[in-house]
Amino acid sequence: MLSSEQRYLSQPVGQQLLRHFAARDAVRHATPLVPLRLHDIGRFFLALRGRAPRSGHC
């Protein structure tokens, strides 16, 4: 019985790449590009410049 590494290395390079990119794409599509809302990012940059966010808003 072959180990998982031996099975992987016995595959053609093209199949190895297809498996790698399929796994990577599955993670990329499941993960949001920007985890915060645009409004939150704007408030963060205002706070960096020393401006306090307005109270009474989200």
C-alpha positions as CSV (number, residue, x, y, z in Angstrom):
1,M,0.0,0.0,0.0
2,L,1.4,3.4,-1.0
3,S,1.5,6.3,1.5
4,S,-0.3,9.5,0.6
5,E,3.0,11.2,-0.3
6,Q,4.0,8.3,-2.6
7,R,0.6,8.4,-4.3
8,Y,0.9,12.2,-4.7
9,L,4.4,11.9,-6.2
10,S,3.4,9.1,-8.6
11,Q,0.8,11.4,-10.2
12,P,1.6,13.4,-13.3
13,V,2.5,17.1,-12.5
14,G,-0.6,18.3,-14.3
15,Q,-2.8,16.3,-11.9
16,Q,-0.8,17.6,-8.9
17,L,-1.4,21.2,-10.0
18,L,-5.1,20.7,-10.7
19,R,-5.5,19.3,-7.1
20,H,-3.5,22.1,-5.6
21,F,-5.4,24.9,-7.5
22,A,-8.8,23.3,-6.8
23,A,-8.0,23.2,-3.0
24,R,-6.7,26.8,-3.1
25,D,-9.7,28.0,-5.0
26,A,-12.1,26.3,-2.6
27,V,-10.5,28.2,0.3
28,R,-10.4,31.5,-1.6
29,H,-14.1,31.3,-2.6
30,A,-15.1,30.4,1.0
31,T,-13.2,33.4,2.5
32,P,-14.5,36.9,2.0
33,L,-12.1,39.4,0.4
34,V,-12.8,42.1,2.9
35,P,-14.0,40.8,6.3
36,L,-15.3,44.2,7.4
37,R,-18.0,46.4,6.0
38,L,-16.9,49.4,4.1
39,H,-18.5,51.7,6.7
40,D,-16.2,50.0,9.4
41,I,-13.1,50.6,7.3
42,G,-14.0,54.2,6.9
43,R,-14.5,54.7,10.6
44,F,-11.1,52.9,11.2
45,F,-9.3,55.4,9.0
46,L,-11.0,58.3,10.6
47,A,-9.9,57.1,14.0
48,L,-6.3,56.8,12.7
49,R,-6.4,60.4,11.7
50,G,-7.5,61.3,15.2
51,R,-11.2,62.0,14.5
52,A,-13.6,60.3,16.8
53,P,-16.5,58.5,15.2
54,R,-19.8,60.2,15.5
55,S,-22.0,58.8,18.3
56,G,-25.5,57.7,17.6
57,H,-24.6,55.9,14.4
58,C,-24.3,52.1,13.9
